[in-house]
Amino acid sequence: MFKLFMDFDVFVGSMADDVDKPGYSAPEPADVAGAPALRYQNGSRTIFLEAAGSHRLLRLESPSEGTMEFSGWDQPVPAQAPPAAEIYSGPGS
């Protein structure tokens, strides 16, 4: 399960797909950081998706789990590999 959480595409896709499941409200217009959004609620969990385009995940809100915001879609993210001595290559990797 943790491995699926760490797979960003799987995690974000599953959150966006949740709004099609029973229990979520019909979408309501909203705003997330100045961007038009659609708000879906299921009990205390709220999911915000882009209102136009690909309906990407913008925000997750839950009183018990906190808030996660997603931005910078399609923007490059600089990354640097750690030194070889710091890379684990045993079972489970």
Buried (B, 14 or more C-beta within 10 A) or exposed (E): EEEEEEEEEEBBEEBBEBBEEEEBEEBEEBEBEEBEBBBBBBEEBBBBBBBEEEBBBBBBBBEEEEEBEBEEEEEEEEEEEEEEEEEEEEEEE
